[in-house]
Structures are given as structure tokens and as C-alpha cells.
Amino acid sequence: MKNIAIVTGASSGIGKSFLKTIIKERGIFGGVPFDEVWAVARRADKLNEIIDSLGDDRVLPVTCDLSDPDNLAELEEQLAAEKPQVGLLVNCAGIGFKGAVEDQTAKALEDTLDINCTALSKLTRICLPYMIEKDKYLSKANGPRIINVASSAGFLPQPGFAAYAASKSYVINFSRALAFELMDYGICVTTVCPGPVNTEFQSKATGGAETEFSGFRQYVVADPDKLAEASVKASIKGRRMFVYGFSQKALHLASKIIPTDLILYIEHRTMPVERTSAAGYTEPDKKTEVTKEEET
Ligand SMILES: NC(=O)c1ccc[n+]([C@@H]2O[C@H](COP(=O)([O-])OP(=O)(O)OC[C@H]3O[C@@H](n4cnc5c(N)ncnc54)[C@H](OP(=O)(O)O)[C@@H]3O)[C@@H](O)[C@H]2O)c1
């Protein structure tokens, strides 16, 4: 039976860095190198470019739109046909759009929840039969692993990034529950919570407006390669929660001890959410109202 790793979001950013780490560290998981690494994303050209640059024929492209139930069903069929041992699942694909909720398209909101929450949960369900070895309690060091990439945005509600932050709260809570569900099977689930990372994500989140980190963010922005390496090490150590970087650890602590509404109120007063189109809301026309009152 072949031993495989599956990495979603592999066509760029942190997912690409996970690919690099996994193939570099041959035999990190229980000393057994993966026979294949399935690199999952929609953009076949990007996947092929990355795979060429890695120069490792164990990495195979799997073109899949995780928000499409038919594509997920195809992936499930592929697993059923090949019946591998899934030694590692990295759920890294994710998207988010900044701005007030009324400025978001319905599709943007739907995709955020579909990819960040639904697809991550469904793919985990699809892979688990190939990870759980019933009646065989493996040791934590050798057992299969799941790494779910959440975000420090999931620690607190985030006005101006509301759906994304809520979706990452889901990832944190789903993964933490899963860690205990799977504990007796020796399967380690690690929830990774980075702050800002230098990838395509930020410019996609702002529709291209934010391409470089400035102000305070330039000091806290993480390098995707270092993040992936540290996350894999945390998984090997059996960590269930991995908050990356000092600033994000401080934020995590603050989110636990300071009342949430107080944080949100201060944020609202100091950095109010910018509105662009204010779609669906128009200022009441006072003149018209007065005219109506006068008429009655
Ligand atoms: N960058 C940050 O500041 C940051 C901070 C905290 C957490 N994170 C989280 O880290 C993860 C990776 O983000 P990143 O920074 O590496 O972003 P990225 O460079 O934009 O990569 C996102 C990945 O998700 C894939 N993806 C998006 N929609 C998909 C779909 N419908 N089906 C399949 N794959 C899809 C993309 O591939 P295709 O477009 O080719 O499909 C791409 O490979 C995300 O979960 C994100 O929320 C990022």
C-alpha cells in the first residue's frame, strides 16, 4: 500500500511552501518517506510550474476546485480506486475578502465559506478512512497527521474581514474537536494560526489594492517557507495548536483575557471599517421626508 501526502492550496503561497518542506524532509513522518505527494489546486499551469521547479517525481498535480462537489467526488473516487495510506493531509487552501459585508458579492461570501469551512471538512471526511487504522492504536510519533491552516484572524470577530475571520474560527474549533476525536487512533491534528504572511493572499483579499506590507505589519509579516517548516515541526512534536510568531501569540493571549467587545469597540473607534459602494443602503433623503410630512 502506498503512503501519500495530500496538500491543498499547493499552487501558491503557504501550500507551495508545505510541498517544498515535505519533499525536502524525506522520512520525517515515522521515518517513512511518502511514495507520492498529491498537490491540489485549480490552476494546473501553476501546479506544473511548481512541480517542475521542485524536480521530484513523487509530487503529482491534482487539479480540483474544492468548492465544486463534483470535483470533490472525483477526488474521493480516485482515493477509492487507489486505496493508499494517507500519512499526511494539509488543508491549506483558503480565501478571504476584505471590506464591509454590504460591499461583498454574494459569490465572495459563499466561496469563503465553501472553501475555508465546507471543503476543508469534506476533504477531511473523505481522507479519514485512509488514515484511521481500526484496532491499531499507533503511537503519536508514527501516526498519520492532519495540518489545518487557520489564522490568527480566527481568534476574534473581525469587522471589515467578518466572513473570513468567522470561517477561520470554524477551522480552529473544528480542528480542535477533531484532534480529540482522533487521539486514540494516534492521528495528530495540528491547527496552524499565522498572522499576515507574504503571499498572493493579501492582494487577492483587497482586489489587488494591498500588494506590500507597510506600517506595523511589515514587522510581523511571516515568510511562508519558515512558517511551513515550523508547522511541520510542530506537527511532528504532536502540537494540537500552533500559533506562529511572538506578535500572534500575544494576540492569542489578549483574545483570551480582554473582553471581546472592548477590543472591538476600540478597533471600531480607531480603525473604522471603510465602505466603498455602501450597496443596499442609501442615506434617507431628508427633504423628501419633510415634504411628505408637510403633505399629511
Ligand atoms: N497570507 C496570509 O496572510 C495568511 C494569514 C493567515 C492564514 N492564511 C491562510 O493560509 C492559507 C494559504 O493562504 P496563502 O497565503 O498561501 O494564499 P494564496 O497564496 O492565495 O494561496 C491560496 C491557495 O488556495 C487555493 N485555492 C483557492 N481557491 C480554491 C478552490 N476553489 N479550489 C482549490 N484550491 C483553491 C489556490 O489555488 P488555485 O487558485 O490554483 O485554485 C492557492 O493555491 C489560507 O487558508 C489562508 O486563509 C494566510
Ligand as a Chemical Component Dictionary entry (heavy atoms), coordinates in Angstrom:
data_LIG
# 
_chem_comp.id                   LIG 
_chem_comp.type                 NON-POLYMER 
_chem_comp.pdbx_formal_charge   0 
_chem_comp.three_letter_code    LIG 
# 
loop_
_chem_comp_atom.comp_id 
_chem_comp_atom.atom_id 
_chem_comp_atom.alt_atom_id 
_chem_comp_atom.type_symbol 
_chem_comp_atom.charge 
_chem_comp_atom.model_Cartn_x 
_chem_comp_atom.model_Cartn_y 
_chem_comp_atom.model_Cartn_z 
_chem_comp_atom.pdbx_ordinal 
LIG N1  N1  N 0  -1.280  35.017 3.613  1  
LIG C1  C1  C 0  -1.727  35.346 4.804  2  
LIG O1  O1  O 0  -1.553  36.495 5.264  3  
LIG C2  C2  C 0  -2.417  34.317 5.652  4  
LIG C3  C3  C 0  -2.517  34.553 7.033  5  
LIG C4  C4  C 0  -3.148  33.628 7.831  6  
LIG C5  C5  C 0  -3.679  32.489 7.274  7  
LIG N2  N2  N 1  -3.597  32.291 5.923  8  
LIG C6  C6  C 0  -4.224  31.097 5.378  9  
LIG O2  O2  O 0  -3.232  30.332 4.740  10 
LIG C7  C7  C 0  -3.812  29.552 3.704  11 
LIG C8  C8  C 0  -2.997  29.689 2.436  12 
LIG O3  O3  O 0  -3.029  31.035 2.064  13 
LIG P1  P1  P 0  -1.874  31.706 1.192  14 
LIG O4  O4  O 0  -1.414  32.888 1.936  15 
LIG O5  O5  O -1 -0.910  30.693 0.755  16 
LIG O6  O6  O 0  -2.766  32.235 -0.021 17 
LIG P2  P2  P 0  -2.585  32.079 -1.609 18 
LIG O7  O7  O 0  -1.173  32.274 -1.989 19 
LIG O8  O8  O 0  -3.611  32.963 -2.195 20 
LIG O9  O9  O 0  -2.960  30.552 -1.865 21 
LIG C9  C9  C 0  -4.282  30.099 -1.775 22 
LIG C10 C10 C 0  -4.324  28.705 -2.341 23 
LIG O10 O10 O 0  -5.681  28.212 -2.242 24 
LIG C11 C11 C 0  -6.040  27.646 -3.483 25 
LIG N3  N3  N 0  -7.479  27.759 -3.738 26 
LIG C12 C12 C 0  -8.236  28.862 -3.673 27 
LIG N4  N4  N 0  -9.487  28.576 -4.049 28 
LIG C13 C13 C 0  -9.523  27.258 -4.354 29 
LIG C14 C14 C 0  -10.521 26.380 -4.816 30 
LIG N5  N5  N 0  -11.785 26.795 -5.058 31 
LIG N6  N6  N 0  -10.198 25.081 -5.046 32 
LIG C15 C15 C 0  -8.932  24.641 -4.834 33 
LIG N7  N7  N 0  -7.936  25.419 -4.382 34 
LIG C16 C16 C 0  -8.235  26.721 -4.162 35 
LIG C17 C17 C 0  -5.251  28.462 -4.509 36 
LIG O11 O11 O 0  -5.069  27.705 -5.689 37 
LIG P3  P3  P 0  -5.816  27.978 -7.087 38 
LIG O12 O12 O 0  -6.119  29.433 -7.166 39 
LIG O13 O13 O 0  -4.831  27.497 -8.097 40 
LIG O14 O14 O 0  -7.023  27.113 -7.022 41 
LIG C18 C18 C 0  -3.934  28.661 -3.805 42 
LIG O15 O15 O 0  -3.086  27.562 -4.028 43 
LIG C19 C19 C 0  -5.250  30.022 3.584  44 
LIG O16 O16 O 0  -6.093  29.111 4.241  45 
LIG C20 C20 C 0  -5.253  31.357 4.311  46 
LIG O17 O17 O 0  -6.506  31.642 4.864  47 
LIG C21 C21 C 0  -2.979  33.176 5.106  48 
# 
loop_
_chem_comp_bond.comp_id 
_chem_comp_bond.atom_id_1 
_chem_comp_bond.atom_id_2 
_chem_comp_bond.value_order 
_chem_comp_bond.pdbx_ordinal 
LIG N1  C1  SING 1  
LIG C1  O1  DOUB 2  
LIG C1  C2  SING 3  
LIG C2  C3  SING 4  
LIG C2  C21 DOUB 5  
LIG C3  C4  DOUB 6  
LIG C4  C5  SING 7  
LIG C5  N2  DOUB 8  
LIG N2  C6  SING 9  
LIG N2  C21 SING 10 
LIG C6  O2  SING 11 
LIG C6  C20 SING 12 
LIG O2  C7  SING 13 
LIG C7  C8  SING 14 
LIG C7  C19 SING 15 
LIG C8  O3  SING 16 
LIG O3  P1  SING 17 
LIG P1  O4  DOUB 18 
LIG P1  O5  SING 19 
LIG P1  O6  SING 20 
LIG O6  P2  SING 21 
LIG P2  O7  DOUB 22 
LIG P2  O8  SING 23 
LIG P2  O9  SING 24 
LIG O9  C9  SING 25 
LIG C9  C10 SING 26 
LIG C10 O10 SING 27 
LIG C10 C18 SING 28 
LIG O10 C11 SING 29 
LIG C11 N3  SING 30 
LIG C11 C17 SING 31 
LIG N3  C12 SING 32 
LIG N3  C16 SING 33 
LIG C12 N4  DOUB 34 
LIG N4  C13 SING 35 
LIG C13 C14 SING 36 
LIG C13 C16 DOUB 37 
LIG C14 N5  SING 38 
LIG C14 N6  DOUB 39 
LIG N6  C15 SING 40 
LIG C15 N7  DOUB 41 
LIG N7  C16 SING 42 
LIG C17 O11 SING 43 
LIG C17 C18 SING 44 
LIG O11 P3  SING 45 
LIG P3  O12 DOUB 46 
LIG P3  O13 SING 47 
LIG P3  O14 SING 48 
LIG C18 O15 SING 49 
LIG C19 O16 SING 50 
LIG C19 C20 SING 51 
LIG C20 O17 SING 52 
# 
